[in-house]
Each structure stands twice: as structure tokens, then as C-alpha cells.
């Protein structure tokens, strides 16, 4: 599996930049929202737009531009980003479904969990937390592992809240799972 790590310092970048895969064999061009290029993008690198909410018409799409799942049918040749975050089911079933629908085009977008949800939670409405908030909570509550989501969790029974978090180990497990079902590329976003 080819894995790219999104460098945390890149969140403040104003210009386009490249990262190499962990093996150094492939390149990913990352384009932040403040740096949308006016010209065509290189055809040699994979391209990831870290620009949620930017109008699609402003993005130069090449055959190597990663597209979100919602645009997979519109751009039938492009790699499709499938998030590691779930709102139901299991990660294995989610990845298997994506592979059945999109084949070798699937990339795992490993978006680390750091969230709190009310219980019960019929609509998966989560509140994102900082790493510091999560560490404070888990310092007083035992972390359990859920193989269905490939993450750690804990329950605050006093306030009816569920805490979900990724660790370097759970991210590694997600990558291993993705590789085992046949996904050949992944982009790991930073834990914030």
C-alpha cells in the first residue's frame, strides 16, 4: 500500500506543496484553499485539494485528482477518497462496499477521530474535540477498542456521552485493514 502523510505544518501553508509517499516512490501535490492554481496542475503527481467548500468550478481537475465520494460518478476515471470515519456499520464493510462500487479507484482518506457524541446518537451528530481535551478525558476513563470502527472509545455514563479517538496504533490498524481488502493508496490527515 502506498501511504502519504499530510504534514501538520501544512495546515498553515498558503502555497501548493508536494509530499512523498512513505516509500518515497510516489508524489502527492497538496493544494490549500488559498493557493488554488490558475494554470493546469502537473500530470505526474497525485493531487489533493485541502479546500472543503471551494466551488468545484475553481478546481483544476486532472485524471490524478482525488475526488470526494459524492463526485465519483461525475469524474468516473478519478481516484475516489473514502473517509475512515463512519456513521454506522463497520469500517471493513464500508471499505468493501466502496471497492465494489469504485474498484481500484478507492483511496482511504484516514481522517483521525477525536470526537464526542451524545447517547443515544441516532444521527451520528458529533462534536470535534482537540487532542488536549481528549487526553484529559481519557486520563480518567479507560480506553476500550472497537474493531468495528478501528478506534478507541470510552463512555461518560454520568453525562451520556461517547468519546471516540484514533491513536497511532488505530490508524495503523485502519491502514492494515484497507490494505487487506485491496485498497492500494491512503492519505493520512494529521491529528489536530
Secondary structure as UniProt FT lines:
FT   STRAND          2..5
FT   HELIX           8..12
FT   STRAND          17..20
FT   TURN            22..23
FT   STRAND          27..32
FT   HELIX           33..35
FT   STRAND          46..50
FT   TURN            52..53
FT   HELIX           56..58
FT   TURN            63..64
FT   STRAND          67..68
FT   HELIX           69..71
FT   TURN            72..77
FT   STRAND          80..83
FT   HELIX           91..102
FT   HELIX           103..105
FT   STRAND          106..110
FT   STRAND          114..118
FT   TURN            122..123
FT   STRAND          126..128
FT   HELIX           131..140
FT   STRAND          144..146
FT   TURN            147..150
FT   STRAND          151..156
FT   TURN            157..160
FT   STRAND          161..165
FT   HELIX           168..181
FT   STRAND          185..188
//
